[in-house]
């Protein structure tokens, strides 16, 4: 249909007419696999939980997943609480009573031939979020204007399995293989209003949502593992030269698992839909919505099938699942999970504690790291160190050494072996001048890579890493550095301060990790009369 009563145009007329403006209209659907121990309606292990790890195909199954006769579903209470927590972060109203429905849609990788979902009584509905802009490095721009996006609903359902079109190892096959490990995984589907007017806004929502669910522990949010899948619904309003407007049909691009793909699909459809309208004349209306895929190699969308309307799914209440009443206890537990809104925490770390934005972003990248940072900072404050002075070196330890070690281990900084008490001891020793930066890094690695019962001070003493404050020892190291680097010493005397780095490096080597670079630098400048 058009937004005016103007008669339909012929192909020749469409080819000649001037399109004066193209207004992009985008709504988002996001599917999030929840990180519960078990699946949505059975106690079979959930592949989206971190403890599951790598498993053989079709090993996370049971009679409920296989839809064997007599097997009955039972809702996962933890999945409901995680969904409520995400709904609260989205500003949604939470239902007093929610219901599960059968969605009559054949999935070849969902054995019972229908999906348990929610239709007219979703768990979360009618919300709104304020999105920050994001810079080219994927960091939130806290000073840029924010965008309000309406949330239509967030409903809970089960995921389907996977169809594999090549054999393990990449060998080509002339058939498909079904892996049911993912079938039945708790899946929260979030549907927004069509409020996005640019690909950048849609990307910002996807990034904000990933940060939010990871911080509250609702999902691992690993995009390449399919923990989050993005589906933009895209169409355009074309303003024609005669003053009329035309809405192009909605194109839903399925199962995108990268921010780059979200941006690419939206921008491609923004460019292509006016051209497509000139060619086929299709306009928005009942039955006009279509499903497309994304060709990441050629950066274009690909038609897949016509899109069903809601009535085509023939929803009806699942007779095996009674309505679920949301209790006060469930709401309290959900509020506790949502007690650290990502954007508010980011503002606190950067503005109140003066932590650089990249470091703050890393700290808030997952719940375990954020909790470890907050607990360690509290310990430092209890020991008399001001938050404003201890937060930055603590953040630096997370963002530099601990992040590097975690990357080697394939975990997050908050999951390393070091305890919060040990970390607080190390940062306190650094703040008190008892450890050099090199000594701090060595001890961070010692504690992070292996669980140790010893305290930080004892291990520093054992390894000879306690900073020596003996003036005579410092003089000896500095004199040795000056004698061994006569040219650098002359340059410093002549006012070239950058040359002092070579002298400090030599002195630190003489000190064998027990020297304080700041004290050594000051003494070198005194000895050189600079």
N, C-alpha and C positions, 0 to 999 in steps of 0.2 A: 504494500500500500504506500501511497505518498502522504505527505503531511498537508497537502492541499487537494482540492477536488479537480485538479487539472487532469485531462485525459492522458492515457498512456501514450508514450512517444514511440514512433517507429524506429527501427534500427538506423535508418538514414538520418532521421531527425536527431537521434541521440549522438550520432557521429559528428553532427555539425554544431550542436548547441554548446554554448560557452558555460563551463563550470567555474563560477566565480569564487567559491570557497568550499573547502572540504573540512568539516568538523569531525574529529576523531571521537568515538564513543567506545569506551572499554569497561567491561566488568570482569572481575577475576573469580575463578573457582580454584581453590587450593585444597589438595588432599594431603593430609598429614598422618603418617603412620605413628601411632602412639607407642611410647617405650615402656609398655607394661611387660611383666614377666611372662604372662600367658596371653592367648589370643582372645578375641572379643566374646565368643560364646562357648568357649571350651578351655580346658586346662592345658591343652597342647602348647608347647613353648612358642614364644613369639620371636620371629627372626629379627624384629626391629628393636629388641632389647640388647644392651651391650654385652650381657653375660652369655648370649647364645653363640656368638662367634661364627666361624665358617662351619657349615654342616653339609652333608650329602643331600642331593636332591630328594624330595619326597620323604624326608626323615622327620619332619615336624607335622605329622598327621595323626589323626585318631578317628574313631567312628563318627564324631560330629563333623569334622572337616570333610570326611568322605561321604557324608550324608547317608550312612548306612541305616537300614530300617530300625526304628526304635530309638535312635540317638536323638536326644533332645538338647536344645541350646540353653545356656544359662548366662545372663549378662555379666560382664566383668565390671565390678564396682569401681576398681581403680581407673579403668578407662573412662568411666562416667565422671569421676572426680577430676581427672586431667582435662577432660573436655570442658567441664564447668570452669576450671581455672583459665583455660584459653579464652573461653567466652567472656569471662570477667575482664581479661586484658583487652578484649575487643569492644568493651563497653556494652555488652549484650544483657538483656533481661534473661534470667534463668527460669525455666519452666518449673512449676510446682510438681507437675506430673508430666512425664514424657512417655512416648510409646514407640515401639518398633513395628515397621511395616515390611511386607514382602514386595519387592520390586521385580516385576515379571520381565526379566531381561535375560536372555540366554548368554551365559559366559561359558565358553568351552573349558575354562580353567577354574570353574566354581561348580563342583559336582552336583549340587542340588538344583541347578538350573534356574535359580533365582537368587537375588541378593537381599539380605536383611539390612534395611536402611531405615530412614525416618522420612515421613512426608508432611502431614499436617500438624504434627505435635513435636517439632524439633526441640532439642535440649536447650539451645541458645538462639535468641532471635532479636532483631531490631537493635543494632549497636552502631557505634561510630568511633572512629579513631582519628587522631591527628598525626599525620606522617611528617617526619623531617625529610629534607632533601639529603641526597648522598653525593659525595664527591667522586672523582674518577678512581680513587683508591678504595671505594666501597665503604668509606667512613661517613657517619652521619654529620651533616653540616648543621650545627646547633644554632647558628645565627641566621640561617636562611628562612624565608616564610614557610609555614607548614600548610599541608593540604588535608582538608577534612574528607574522609571517605566513609560512606554509609555501609553498614554490614546488614545484609538481608537475613542471614541465618547461619548457624553452625550446627550441623547434625552429625550424628554418630552412626557408623555403618561398619561393614566388614569389607576387607580388601579381597580382590580376586588373586588367583595364582599367576603364574607366568607361562607364556607360550614361547618356547625357544625354537628358533628356525635354523639353527646350526648345531652340530654336535659339540660336546665339551671339547675345548681345544681349538674350536673354529672350523672343524671339518664340515664341508657342505653336506646337506642331506636333502632329500626330496619330500620331506614330511615335517611335521612339527612335533616337538616333545613338550609334554606338560610337566611342570614342576609345581606342586601344590604346597610348597613350604610357606609361601606368602598368603595362601588362601585362609581367610578368617582373621587376619591381622586387624586390630582395631584401627579404624580409619576415620579421622575427623575431617569432614568436608566443610569448608568455609566458602560462603557465597557473598560477594559484595554487590552493592548497587553499581550501576554503570556510571560511576563518577569520575573515572580516570580520563583525562584529556590528552595524555602524552605517554609514550613508552617509559620515560624516566619516572613518572609517578607510579606506574605499575611495578617497575623494578624496585622502587623505594618500598612499596608495600611488601613485596616478596622478601626483601632484605630485612625489613623491620620485623616481619612475622617470624622469620627464621631465628633472628636474635632472641625474640620474645619466647618462643617455645623451647629453645635450647637453655635459656637462662632459668626457666622454671622447671626444667627436666621433663617436659611433656614429650619431647621427641629428640632423637639424636640429630635430626636435621641434616644428615649426610646426603647431599643432592644426588651424587653419583650412585648411591645405593637405593634411590627411589623413596627415601623417607619423606620427601616433600615433592609433589608434582604439581606444576602450575598449568592452568588452562585458561588463557585469556579468551573472552568473548568479545569479538571486535566487529564493529560496523561503523559506517560514516553517514553523516548528513551532508548531502550535496546541495549547495545553493546555486540555482540555475539563473541564467541571464534574464529570464522572464519574471523573476521574483518568486517562483515556486521552489519548493524543497523536496528532496527525495531521500529516503532512508534506504541504504543498501541492506541486504540480508545479513544476519549475524553469522559470523564464522567463528566456530569454537575450535581452537588449536589445542590438541590433546597432548597430555603427558610430557610437558617440557620439564627438564630437570637441570636447568642452568639459568642464571640471570641473563646471560648473553642470548640464550634462545628466546626468552620472554621478550627482550627488547627487539631482537631480530624479527620475530614473528609479527609483532605489533607494527613495527615500522614498514615491513613488507606489505602487510594488508592495507596500511594507510595509503601507500603508494598505488597499490594494485586495485583496490575496490572501485575507484572511479573508472578505471580502464575496463574492469570486468562489467560494470554497469552499462557502459557504452556498447559492449559486445553482446550481452545477453538480456539486458533490460530487467533483470530480476530485482524486485524490491522487497522490503521487509514485510512479513505477513505470516499467517499461520502456515506451518509446514515448510517455510523457506529457510529455516536455520540448517546449516550444514556443519559437518565435522571434518576438519583438516588435520593433517600431520605436519611435522616440521622436518625438512631436509637440511640437516646441519652442514652437509658438505657443499650444497649449492645455495644455501641461505635463502630458501623459499618455502612456502607452504604447499602442501600436496592434498588434493581432495581425497577423502576417504569414503564418506557415506552421508546420506541425509540424516539429519538429527531428529530423534523422536521428541514429541511433546510429552508433557507430564501424563496426559491421559493414556498415551500409548503403553505406559509401563503397568497399567492396571494395578496400582497400589491397593493393598488392603491390609488391615491389622494382622500381624503374625499371630496365629492362634496358639502357638507354643510359648509365647512370651507375654506375660501380663504387663500392664502399664507399670512404670517405675515411679515411685513417689520420691522426690528429692528431699532428704531429711536435713535438719539443721546441722547434724554432725558432718554430713557430706559437704555442705556449703562451707563450714568452718575449715575443713581440711583443704578444700579448693582455694579458699581465701589465703590460707597459709602458703600454698604453692605460688600464688600470684602476688605475694607480698613484696616482690622486688621488680617493679616495672622497669624494663630495660632502659627506656629513654630517660626516666627520672634518675636511675643509677648512673647513667653516662654523664648527665649534667652535674651530678654531685661530685663524681670523680674528677672531672675536668675543671669545673668552676670553683668548687669549694676546696678541693685538695690539690689543685694545680697539676694534675697528672696529664701528661701529653695524650692527645686524642688516640694515637695508635696504640699506646700502652693500655689506656682505659678500655678500648674496644676489645683487645685481646683478653683482658681480665674478665670482661663480661660475656665472653664468647660461649661459656658453658657454666652450668650451675656449680660444679665441684670447684672450679678455679675461682669463681666469684666468692663462694663461701670461704675458701681457704684464705683469700686475700682479706676479706672482712674480719675473720677471726684472728688472723695474725696482726692486723692493724689494731684491733681491740687489745690484744695482749701487750703490744708496744705502748699503747696509751696507758694501760694499767701499770706499766713499769716506769712511767714518768716521761715518756717521749711524746711530744705533741704530734697530733695527727698531721698537721700542716708540714712538719719537718720529716716525719718518718714515712709518709705515704709515697712520696716520689721515689726514694731508693728502694722501697719494697716493690713498687710497681715495676721499676727497672729490672729487679731480680726476676720477676715473673716474665716480663716481656723479652728479656735477653737470655740469660743462662737457662732458666727453667723451661722456657718455651723451646729452646734448642734441644734440651735433653728429652723433653716430652715428644718432640717430633721424631727423635731417634727410636723411642720406645713405642711409637704409635698410640699415644694416649694424650690426655690433656695435662697441662701443668698441675692442676689440682689433684690429679690421680697419681702423681709421683710418690715415692716412699717417704719423703721428708715430712715430718710432722709440723703442725703450726707452731708448737713450742720451740722446736729446733730452729725453724725459720725466723721466729721472733728473736731468738738468741743471736743468730748470725747478723741480722740487720742491726740489732742493738750494739753489738760489738763493732760493726762498721761505723755506726753513728758516733760511738765513743772513741773512735780512733784506734781500736785494738786490732783491727783487720785492715789490710790493704784491699784494693779492688780485686787483685789477682788472688789473694788469699780467700776472699769471699767466694769467688767463682770456684776455687778448688774444693772448698767445704760444701758449697751448694751441690756440686756434683757428687761428692762422697755420700752425703745424706740422701740425695734424691734418687740415686740409682740402686741403693741397697738399704733396707731397713736396719737402723743402728740404734742401740740403746744408749750409747755414750752421748754426753751433752756437748754442745758446740765448743765451749771453752776448753774442755779436756782434749778434744780432738785437735783443736788449733794448737794447743801446747805440745801435744804428741808429735805433730807434724812440723813443728817449728815455724808456725805461721803467725804467731802473735807479734804484733808490731813492736819493734825495739825502739824505745824512746831515749836510749842512752846517747847523749850528745857526742861522746867520744867515738862511738861506733858509727854514727851518722857522718861525722867528720872524716873517718877513715874511708867510708864508701865514696864520699864525694871527692876526696883528694885523689883516690884511685881513678875515678871517672875523668877528672880533669887531666891527669897525667896521661891517660890512655887516649884522650880525644882532644889533643892540643888545639887543632884547627877549630873544632866546635867551641872550645873555651874562648879562643880569641874572637870568634864571631859574636859570642854572647857579650864579651867585654865591649865590643864595638856597637852594641845595641841591637843585634839581630836575635830577638828573643826566641824565634822559632827553632834556633839551633840547640836550645837547651834540652830538647827531647832526647837527643842522642846521649847526653850526659846522664839524664834521669834513668834512661834504660840501662846504661852501664852500672850505675849505682844500685839499681834494683836487683840486677843480676848478682852483684856482690853481696847484697843483703839476703839472697836466697829466699825471697818471699816474705821476709820479716821487716821490710822497710815501708815507710809511709811515703808515697810519692809526693804528697803535699809538703811534708816536712823536708824531704830531700831537695825539692825544688827551691824552697825558701833558703836552705843552707847553701846550695850551689850559688844562688844569686848573691848571697852575702860574701862568699869566698871570692867571687869574680868581680865584686865591686859594682854590680849592675843593679 
